[in-house]
Amino acid sequence: MLFGAAVHEAHAQSSVTLYGSVDAGVLYSTNQQVTDASGAVHGGHAVQLGGGYLMPSRWGLMGTEELGGGLKATFALENQFLTGNGAMLQNGALFNRQAWVGMRDDRYGTLSLGRQYDSYSDFLGVYASSNAWSTLYGAHFGDVDNLNEAFNMNNAVKFTSVDFSGFTFGGTFSLGGQAGDFSARRGYALAAAYTHGPVSVSAGYLALDNPLDAALGGTSGYIGDFACSNAAAMYCNLQNARTMKEAGVGASVTLGHALVALVYTHTKLERSAYFASSASPDGADVTFDIAELNTTYNLTPAWTLGAAYIFNRARVEGGGSTRVHQVNLGATYALSKRTALYGVAIGQVASGQGLGINPATGGTANYAQIPNLVNSNSNRQLALMAGLRMMF
């Protein structure tokens, strides 16, 4: 939807575009953990009406002004909201997804400043099924590798190149802004991609100091999948770490009506407060190795089918390992270019030592947790959802 005006002074032209999506559906899930008044832990099914399942419900403004010689001024403002109750995703943050202004040169690329998606997630997120058809619930465990963009970088300077014969690259640097400590809440990301015909490959790296405060809204405003604001959050404080470091590679190939993609990420949370104890008050390091193989098939111009398998291995310093297996299945029916119906099924099984803490005994437990849901009371969880998405 374009409601900008042409400006003819010095041959300049400017425009502002309003865009967004509204998504709502019904979700059924099993084994959501409940602790009763006596302290007993059990699980129950849940039926929920919500929004932003297939695509985050959001609205935004983006604009450009031609400055001549292939140079443009540009900006973007974007807010994500919850369709079920109309609330903003992050309390008090009007433009929680994007708020930046920059310059774009047709020969080199775009330099922008503000709250932004990081380059690592930009280049690698395209290979994850959660950004195509399996919804945010089909993301990797807790979106701990940020491919589903659980967080954006604040106070960031970002450059994204134009396409140089199939090769593109980008970098993001987030300024901590704390006097006397340049490294506090500092972050950076680097990534590159190459596309040739039906084949695409990408690689990237991200590092962020104090991720809970730097990008996830702090303890009270935490917006990640392990949100501490959820009273039953099993993995609260997992991302309350000294440093988050991530590296990943991805690739895809188009074969007729099918697209096959593979992505691998390695994430390290250094000194996670989740593992703090009297013996180790600073917490412990935990690493996540996650691989996803997925395929999307255009059955007809209207029907799209998808399937994905995700494997995650988590290892705690001085402890054992936990393995999480997840399968996503989905179907989308396009009623038009802007409106679609969809259905998605997600199943997860965890094995190994477990990262959860049994609230009754305090011991280690193996709890599954489909992203954005309350964790299971067992090592299994299933989610089924159906909904309607409209873009504008």
Helices and strands as residue ranges (DSSP letters): G 9-11, E 14-35, E 41-51, E 58-68, E 71-80, E 98-105, E 109-116, H 119-124, G 125-127, G 129-131, G 136-138, G 141-143, E 153-161, E 167-174, E 187-196, E 199-209, H 211-214, H 218-221, E 243-255, E 258-272, G 273-275, E 284-298, E 303-316, E 321-334, E 339-352, E 356-357, E 364-365, E 380-391
